[in-house]
Amino acid sequence: MFKIFEKNQSISPSVSNLNKKPRAQNSNTNSNDGNICPGMKSKKAELKKVPKSCEFKFDMKSILKERQAESKYWEKNAKIDEEMKIVDELFQKEIEQNVDIDITPAIPTLGYVIFDHSKYNNFIKINSNFEINSWSQRLLAMSIEENEFVAHTHFLHLMKADWLPGIDDIKNILLNWGTDFDTLTNKPLLKCQIINKHGLINHHNFALVFQFFSLSVLKSNNVFSNDDLLTIAKFVVIISLDYYCGQMLNPIKTLFSICVEKGLHEDNDTGIIAFAEEMISRHNEEIVLKMVVDLFLPIEGHVMKKMYCYLTFKFFKSFLKQTKNKNPFPTSINDWFVQDLVDKKYFKKNPETLSYVIELLEHVVFILDLYKDEEKLSDMYDFLYCLAKSTKLLDSHKLINILDQWRLRLFRLHATRKSILF
């Protein structure tokens, strides 16, 4: 349909309309949209009316309700915070009353000093013409080099060289560090006064030397005899007691386990027992039990595990006075369940023995996997837990914590098995 103009209506554009810029047209619309009937126009072009329900209304009552609910929430939250502070304060007071915590432990005045600091570097001082003309001399220089970067450079040269140290090289380094070989071999150890200063042997010197010895023992086939390896292992046992260097357990334990594994065979029960008995004969019970933890755990190697079994089983039978069992090694996990060997009266007569037994079993339970018999282990937990709660030992809380670790793992095994079944 065409639009019909009246006679008097002018079809020429007005001046004002000519000055106006044309509106930008949508590319999707037709140029003749102006001639389309209003009913035929697209819906997009139509303006949507906003419904009255969507119009903004200032509702004072709803705003006040929201603010009141918000203020109630913050008041409640503040009360909870105050209650938690009161609970924390009461809990802290309870701890302070029951536990006497010494924040600054006293430094021990006596200890074992294997390296005599007054004799440090005497070997090189005596040989005034010392120069690095051989691999042995480079090794000796690495053991005393104060600059860590230079010491590492010596270590890299030694690792690249086709050379392995002998037992004499090891002895020379220990001698240069101020070691008394009589102390390392057969002289009884005596505690001496601890000097309140750091030792002359730097951490990087000690770690690099022991690391190089460990790698050399692993690479060597016939350089070290079995006797040499066991001699080095015995040296390491004594060095682990040194007040300063004994704190560097990782390199000590690594060299000890490598020498024991290569110097003994798993089937050589006589050799394993002889080495373990020498450790027991030279040191008291407390020191050997500490060595079992420091030098053997975590266990790496069959020989180390067998020697660990011998030492722990020997002490276990000694604590419980089990003289009838003549086996040097445990035959099964049933040999370790306390409730089958003694009754509660035994520990009531010997209350201190309870601490030794639980502390020994702390790692035996995991290393020898007594969880294979969960029922027996649960019975042993109940047996020892009842004793630890009833006795008035100073370390009763520590003993209960050890036992709770068994209980926790037993619960996890039970929960895992239940989740698998269902």
Backbone torsions as a table, in degrees:
resi	resn	phi	psi	omega
1	MET	NA	134.9	-179.3
2	PHE	-98.4	148.3	179.1
3	LYS	-81.7	129.2	-176.4
4	ILE	-99.2	124.4	178.7
5	PHE	-89.1	144.8	175.8
6	GLU	-76.2	166.9	-175.0
7	LYS	-64.1	-47.9	-175.2
8	ASN	-77.5	-5.3	-176.2
9	GLN	-84.6	127.1	179.9
10	SER	-85.1	139.7	-180.0
11	ILE	-98.6	-4.0	179.3
12	SER	-80.7	143.4	-179.0
13	PRO	-70.4	147.8	178.1
14	SER	-77.7	164.0	-178.4
15	VAL	-64.6	-39.0	-179.2
16	SER	-64.9	-35.8	179.0
17	ASN	-70.6	-29.4	179.3
18	LEU	-70.1	-33.0	-179.0
19	ASN	-75.0	-18.7	-179.3
20	LYS	-75.1	140.9	176.6
21	LYS	-74.7	142.3	178.9
22	PRO	-68.2	144.0	178.9
23	ARG	-71.8	145.5	178.4
24	ALA	-69.7	128.0	-178.1
25	GLN	-91.9	144.8	176.0
26	ASN	-72.5	135.5	-178.5
27	SER	-64.0	-22.8	-177.3
28	ASN	-86.3	-12.5	-178.1
29	THR	-92.8	155.6	-179.1
30	ASN	-82.7	148.7	179.8
31	SER	-68.1	-17.9	-179.5
32	ASN	-99.8	23.1	-178.5
33	ASP	-62.3	-27.2	-179.2
34	GLY	-66.8	-20.7	-179.5
35	ASN	-94.2	-1.8	-179.3
36	ILE	-82.3	146.8	179.4
37	CYS	-64.7	150.5	179.8
38	PRO	-58.2	-34.4	179.8
39	GLY	-71.2	-18.4	-177.8
40	MET	-95.8	-2.4	-178.7
41	LYS	-68.5	152.4	-178.7
42	SER	-69.9	154.8	-178.9
43	LYS	-68.2	-28.3	-179.4
44	LYS	-63.8	-31.1	-177.9
45	ALA	-74.0	-20.8	-179.0
46	GLU	-75.9	140.2	177.0
47	LEU	-84.9	130.8	179.7
48	LYS	-83.4	134.2	177.0
49	LYS	-80.8	134.4	178.9
50	VAL	-76.9	123.2	179.1
51	PRO	-66.1	154.0	-178.0
52	LYS	-64.9	-28.5	-179.3
53	SER	-66.9	-25.6	-178.4
54	CYS	-89.7	-6.9	-179.4
55	GLU	-70.1	142.4	-178.6
56	PHE	-70.3	130.5	176.5
57	LYS	-125.0	131.5	178.8
58	PHE	-82.1	98.4	-178.0
59	ASP	-101.8	103.2	-175.7
60	MET	-67.2	-36.8	-177.9
61	LYS	-64.4	-45.0	-179.3
62	SER	-65.9	-36.3	179.3
63	ILE	-65.6	-42.3	179.3
64	LEU	-64.3	-39.0	177.8
65	LYS	-62.2	-43.5	179.4
66	GLU	-62.7	-41.9	-179.5
67	ARG	-68.4	-36.6	177.2
68	GLN	-65.3	-41.8	178.1
69	ALA	-64.0	-38.9	179.7
70	GLU	-67.0	-42.0	179.7
71	SER	-65.9	-36.8	176.4
72	LYS	-62.9	-40.0	179.2
73	TYR	-62.1	-45.1	-177.8
74	TRP	-70.1	-33.7	176.1
75	GLU	-64.4	-42.9	178.4
76	LYS	-64.5	-42.0	179.3
77	ASN	-63.0	-39.2	179.2
78	ALA	-65.4	-39.7	177.7
79	LYS	-63.2	-40.8	178.3
80	ILE	-63.0	-42.0	178.5
81	ASP	-61.1	-41.9	178.7
82	GLU	-64.2	-41.4	178.4
83	GLU	-63.9	-40.0	178.8
84	MET	-65.6	-37.8	177.9
85	LYS	-63.8	-40.5	178.9
86	ILE	-64.2	-42.3	178.6
87	VAL	-62.8	-42.9	179.3
88	ASP	-62.5	-41.7	179.7
89	GLU	-64.8	-41.9	178.4
90	LEU	-64.9	-40.3	179.4
91	PHE	-65.2	-41.0	178.7
92	GLN	-64.3	-40.4	177.8
93	LYS	-63.8	-38.2	179.2
94	GLU	-64.2	-40.4	178.7
95	ILE	-65.0	-44.6	-178.7
96	GLU	-63.8	-30.9	-179.8
97	GLN	-76.2	-37.3	-173.4
98	ASN	-92.8	-25.2	-175.5
99	VAL	-121.1	127.0	177.8
100	ASP	-98.2	99.0	-175.1
101	ILE	-95.7	126.0	176.4
102	ASP	-100.5	105.7	-174.3
103	ILE	-69.6	-35.6	-179.0
104	THR	-112.4	90.7	-179.6
105	PRO	-64.7	145.3	-178.3
106	ALA	-71.9	137.1	178.5
107	ILE	-75.1	129.6	-178.7
108	PRO	-64.2	139.9	-178.8
109	THR	-86.4	-22.4	-179.7
110	LEU	-121.3	147.7	178.5
111	GLY	-170.8	175.7	179.2
112	TYR	-89.9	127.1	176.9
113	VAL	-121.5	103.1	-177.2
114	ILE	-81.5	-34.9	-178.9
115	PHE	-99.6	116.6	179.3
116	ASP	-78.9	111.1	-174.7
117	HIS	-67.7	-22.4	177.7
118	SER	-72.0	-19.0	179.5
119	LYS	-103.7	9.9	-178.3
120	TYR	-64.4	131.3	176.3
121	ASN	68.3	19.6	178.6
122	ASN	-66.6	-34.4	-176.6
123	PHE	-60.9	-42.6	-179.4
124	ILE	-78.2	-33.9	179.0
125	LYS	-63.9	-38.2	178.9
126	ILE	-66.0	-42.0	177.0
127	ASN	-88.8	83.1	-174.0
128	SER	-65.9	-24.4	-179.3
129	ASN	-89.7	28.9	-176.0
130	PHE	-68.2	123.2	174.9
131	GLU	-137.5	155.3	-179.2
132	ILE	-83.7	87.2	178.9
133	ASN	-112.3	-2.2	-179.1
134	SER	-148.1	168.2	179.2
135	TRP	-68.1	-32.3	177.2
136	SER	-62.9	-41.0	179.3
137	GLN	-70.4	-34.7	176.1
138	ARG	-65.0	-39.5	177.1
139	LEU	-63.3	-41.9	179.0
140	LEU	-66.2	-38.4	178.1
141	ALA	-66.0	-38.4	178.5
142	MET	-62.8	-32.9	-175.6
143	SER	-71.8	-14.8	-178.5
144	ILE	-125.0	-1.4	-177.7
145	GLU	-65.0	121.6	-177.9
146	GLU	-75.7	-31.6	178.6
147	ASN	-77.0	117.3	-175.6
148	GLU	-64.7	-37.0	-179.7
149	PHE	-64.9	-43.4	178.6
150	VAL	-65.5	-39.1	178.3
151	ALA	-62.5	-40.8	177.4
152	HIS	-65.5	-34.5	177.0
153	THR	-63.8	-43.7	174.7
154	HIS	-58.5	-42.5	-178.5
155	PHE	-62.0	-43.1	-179.9
156	LEU	-65.0	-39.4	176.9
157	HIS	-62.6	-41.9	-179.9
158	LEU	-66.7	-36.7	180.0
159	MET	-69.9	-33.8	-179.8
160	LYS	-78.3	-21.6	-176.9
161	ALA	-75.6	150.6	175.9
162	ASP	-89.5	65.9	-174.9
163	TRP	-147.4	141.8	177.6
164	LEU	-127.0	139.6	179.9
165	PRO	-74.5	157.6	175.3
166	GLY	-105.5	-179.3	-179.8
167	ILE	-63.4	-30.9	179.1
168	ASP	-68.2	-35.9	177.3
169	ASP	-63.2	-39.8	178.7
170	ILE	-65.5	-42.7	179.7
171	LYS	-64.3	-38.7	-179.7
172	ASN	-62.9	-40.2	179.6
173	ILE	-66.9	-46.2	179.0
174	LEU	-62.3	-37.6	177.4
175	LEU	-65.9	-40.2	179.6
176	ASN	-69.2	-23.9	175.8
177	TRP	-82.2	-1.9	176.7
178	GLY	93.6	29.7	-178.6
179	THR	-84.9	140.5	171.8
180	ASP	-96.3	112.7	-175.1
181	PHE	-67.8	-24.4	174.0
182	ASP	-64.8	-35.7	177.2
183	THR	-68.6	-36.7	-178.7
184	LEU	-71.9	-25.1	-173.9
185	THR	-101.7	-65.0	-172.3
186	ASN	-135.7	-7.7	-177.9
187	LYS	-73.9	133.9	179.8
188	PRO	-66.0	142.0	-178.7
189	LEU	-80.0	136.4	177.1
190	LEU	-127.1	137.3	177.2
191	LYS	-72.6	141.9	-179.9
192	CYS	-129.8	176.1	-177.2
193	GLN	-67.8	131.9	178.3
194	ILE	-86.9	124.0	177.1
195	ILE	-82.8	133.4	-175.7
196	ASN	-81.1	62.3	174.9
197	LYS	-157.2	160.2	-176.7
198	HIS	-71.3	146.4	179.3
199	GLY	-66.6	161.2	-178.6
200	LEU	-73.6	-25.5	-179.2
201	ILE	-76.9	117.4	179.7
202	ASN	-73.6	156.1	-179.7
203	HIS	-60.9	-43.1	-177.6
204	HIS	-68.3	-33.2	176.6
205	ASN	-62.9	-49.0	-177.5
206	PHE	-64.1	-46.5	-177.3
207	ALA	-64.9	-42.8	-178.4
208	LEU	-67.0	-41.7	179.5
209	VAL	-63.5	-47.4	-178.7
210	PHE	-68.2	-34.9	177.0
211	GLN	-66.5	-40.9	178.7
212	PHE	-66.1	-40.2	176.9
213	PHE	-62.7	-42.3	-179.2
214	SER	-62.5	-46.3	179.8
215	LEU	-66.9	-34.3	179.3
216	SER	-67.6	-40.5	178.4
217	VAL	-64.8	-39.2	179.0
218	LEU	-65.9	-37.0	-178.1
219	LYS	-79.8	-26.6	-173.4
220	SER	-75.7	146.3	174.9
221	ASN	-108.0	-53.3	-176.7
222	ASN	-122.9	8.5	-178.6
223	VAL	-69.2	-44.6	179.1
224	PHE	-106.9	129.1	173.8
225	SER	-78.6	169.5	177.6
226	ASN	-61.6	-37.4	178.0
227	ASP	-65.3	-39.7	177.8
228	ASP	-62.8	-42.8	-179.3
229	LEU	-63.9	-42.1	178.4
230	LEU	-69.3	-31.9	175.5
231	THR	-64.5	-44.2	177.5
232	ILE	-62.5	-41.5	178.8
233	ALA	-60.9	-39.5	178.6
234	LYS	-67.7	-37.8	175.1
235	PHE	-59.4	-44.0	-177.1
236	VAL	-64.3	-37.3	178.6
237	VAL	-58.2	-45.2	-179.9
238	ILE	-70.3	-40.3	-178.9
239	ILE	-62.8	-31.2	-179.4
240	SER	-64.0	-16.6	179.3
241	LEU	-89.2	-9.0	-179.1
242	ASP	-61.8	136.9	-174.1
243	TYR	-61.8	-36.6	-178.1
244	TYR	-91.4	-60.2	-174.2
245	CYS	-72.7	-23.3	179.1
246	GLY	-64.6	-13.9	178.0
247	GLN	-77.7	-15.9	178.7
248	MET	-90.6	74.3	-168.2
249	LEU	-73.9	-32.9	-174.9
250	ASN	-60.6	-52.9	177.2
251	PRO	-65.2	-32.2	178.7
252	ILE	-66.0	-49.4	-178.1
253	LYS	-63.6	-39.6	-179.1
254	THR	-62.3	-48.2	-179.3
255	LEU	-66.0	-39.0	180.0
256	PHE	-62.6	-49.2	-177.0
257	SER	-65.9	-37.3	178.9
258	ILE	-65.4	-43.8	-179.7
259	CYS	-66.2	-40.1	179.6
260	VAL	-67.3	-43.3	-178.7
261	GLU	-64.9	-36.9	-179.0
262	LYS	-87.2	-24.5	-177.5
263	GLY	-86.8	-19.0	179.6
264	LEU	-127.9	161.3	177.1
265	HIS	-113.5	151.8	-176.4
266	GLU	-62.1	-32.4	-178.7
267	ASP	-82.7	-8.2	-177.8
268	ASN	-85.6	76.7	-179.3
269	ASP	-62.1	-37.3	-178.4
270	THR	-62.6	-45.8	-179.8
271	GLY	-66.0	-40.1	179.3
272	ILE	-64.0	-44.7	-179.8
273	ILE	-66.3	-39.4	-179.5
274	ALA	-63.7	-43.0	179.8
275	PHE	-64.9	-43.5	-179.3
276	ALA	-66.1	-40.1	-179.8
277	GLU	-66.1	-32.5	176.9
278	GLU	-66.6	-37.0	175.8
279	MET	-62.8	-43.2	-178.2
280	ILE	-68.0	-38.0	-176.3
281	SER	-70.7	-30.2	-175.8
282	ARG	-86.0	-21.0	-173.3
283	HIS	-130.5	159.1	178.6
284	ASN	-78.4	173.2	-174.2
285	GLU	-60.1	-42.8	-177.8
286	GLU	-63.0	-42.0	-179.1
287	ILE	-67.0	-43.2	-178.6
288	VAL	-64.5	-40.4	177.9
289	LEU	-63.5	-35.2	175.4
290	LYS	-67.9	-39.6	178.4
291	MET	-63.6	-36.3	179.6
292	VAL	-58.2	-39.1	-180.0
293	VAL	-77.7	-46.1	-173.4
294	ASP	-71.9	-41.2	-172.5
295	LEU	-95.3	-24.6	-172.9
296	PHE	-103.6	-26.1	-174.1
297	LEU	-103.0	137.8	-8.8
298	PRO	-71.2	144.7	-173.0
299	ILE	-73.1	132.7	176.0
300	GLU	-131.1	107.8	178.4
301	GLY	113.3	150.7	-177.5
302	HIS	-72.0	-38.6	-179.7
303	VAL	-66.0	-42.2	178.9
304	MET	-61.9	-40.6	-179.8
305	LYS	-66.9	-38.7	-179.7
306	LYS	-67.8	-41.0	177.7
307	MET	-67.0	-37.0	175.6
308	TYR	-60.6	-44.6	178.8
309	CYS	-61.8	-40.7	-179.1
310	TYR	-63.8	-48.5	-176.3
311	LEU	-65.0	-48.5	-177.8
312	THR	-66.7	-38.9	-179.0
313	PHE	-69.4	-34.8	177.9
314	LYS	-64.6	-44.9	178.2
315	PHE	-68.4	-37.8	-179.9
316	PHE	-61.0	-46.0	178.0
317	LYS	-66.6	-34.9	179.4
318	SER	-67.3	-41.2	179.5
319	PHE	-63.3	-39.6	-177.0
320	LEU	-94.0	0.6	179.2
321	LYS	55.2	48.9	178.5
322	GLN	-94.8	85.7	-177.6
323	THR	-84.5	-17.5	-177.1
324	LYS	-72.0	-33.4	-178.8
325	ASN	-78.8	106.7	-177.2
326	LYS	-91.9	-3.2	-178.6
327	ASN	-69.1	128.8	179.1
328	PRO	-72.5	-25.6	-179.5
329	PHE	-119.8	148.9	177.1
330	PRO	-66.4	136.6	-178.8
331	THR	-85.8	-29.3	178.3
332	SER	-157.7	174.9	-179.8
333	ILE	-69.6	-17.0	179.0
334	ASN	-67.5	-17.7	178.3
335	ASP	-71.1	-10.4	-173.0
336	TRP	-104.2	-6.8	-175.8
337	PHE	-82.2	113.4	-170.0
338	VAL	-64.1	-40.5	-174.0
339	GLN	-62.2	-19.3	177.9
340	ASP	-87.0	-10.0	-173.8
341	LEU	-108.2	-37.7	-179.5
342	VAL	-137.1	165.7	176.2
343	ASP	-106.7	179.3	-176.4
344	LYS	-68.0	-26.1	179.5
345	LYS	-62.7	-32.0	-178.8
346	TYR	-62.2	-42.8	-178.6
347	PHE	-76.8	-27.3	176.5
348	LYS	-68.6	-31.9	174.8
349	LYS	-78.4	-30.2	-179.0
350	ASN	-126.2	73.2	-174.2
351	PRO	-64.3	-33.8	-179.1
352	GLU	-67.5	-26.4	179.1
353	THR	-63.6	-29.0	179.8
354	LEU	-60.0	-40.3	178.4
355	SER	-63.0	-45.5	-179.6
356	TYR	-61.8	-42.1	-176.6
357	VAL	-67.0	-46.7	-177.9
358	ILE	-67.1	-41.5	179.2
359	GLU	-66.3	-33.0	175.9
360	LEU	-70.3	-43.9	-179.0
361	LEU	-71.5	-14.8	-179.4
362	GLU	-53.7	-43.8	179.3
363	HIS	-97.9	-24.7	178.9
364	VAL	-62.7	-39.8	-178.8
365	VAL	-57.0	-38.7	-177.9
366	PHE	-86.1	-42.6	-175.7
367	ILE	-66.6	-44.3	-177.9
368	LEU	-95.5	5.2	172.0
369	ASP	53.9	63.5	175.0
370	LEU	-72.0	-3.3	176.7
371	TYR	-71.0	-7.4	176.5
372	LYS	-61.6	-30.2	175.0
373	ASP	-114.5	85.2	-174.4
374	GLU	-64.3	-36.7	-178.1
375	GLU	-65.2	-44.3	179.6
376	LYS	-66.8	-40.5	179.8
377	LEU	-66.2	-37.7	176.6
378	SER	-64.2	-39.4	176.7
379	ASP	-64.2	-40.1	179.0
380	MET	-67.1	-36.3	176.3
381	TYR	-60.4	-49.5	179.8
382	ASP	-61.2	-40.2	-178.9
383	PHE	-63.2	-50.5	-176.9
384	LEU	-75.5	-33.3	179.6
385	TYR	-63.9	-42.2	178.4
386	CYS	-62.1	-39.9	178.8
387	LEU	-69.2	-42.2	-179.1
388	ALA	-64.5	-33.9	179.6
389	LYS	-74.1	-34.0	-175.4
390	SER	-82.8	-31.0	-178.9
391	THR	-77.3	152.9	-178.7
392	LYS	-104.1	53.2	178.4
393	LEU	-82.0	151.0	-179.9
394	LEU	-66.8	-31.5	-177.7
395	ASP	-102.6	29.2	-178.1
396	SER	-62.8	-35.9	178.1
397	HIS	-64.4	-39.1	178.1
398	LYS	-64.2	-42.5	-179.8
399	LEU	-64.3	-40.8	179.6
400	ILE	-65.1	-37.7	177.3
401	ASN	-63.3	-39.6	177.5
402	ILE	-62.3	-46.1	-179.3
403	LEU	-65.6	-35.8	179.9
404	ASP	-64.9	-27.4	175.5
405	GLN	-64.1	-38.4	176.7
406	TRP	-63.8	-45.8	-177.2
407	ARG	-61.9	-40.5	-179.2
408	LEU	-63.5	-43.2	-179.8
409	ARG	-70.1	-35.2	175.2
410	LEU	-61.7	-40.7	178.4
411	PHE	-64.9	-40.1	179.2
412	ARG	-64.6	-40.2	177.4
413	LEU	-63.2	-41.4	179.1
414	HIS	-65.1	-43.8	-179.2
415	ALA	-66.5	-38.8	178.9
416	THR	-66.0	-43.8	179.1
417	ARG	-64.1	-37.8	-179.9
418	LYS	-67.5	-39.4	179.6
419	SER	-67.7	-32.2	178.8
420	ILE	-71.3	-39.5	-177.6
421	LEU	-69.8	-36.4	-175.1
422	PHE	-110.9	NA	NA
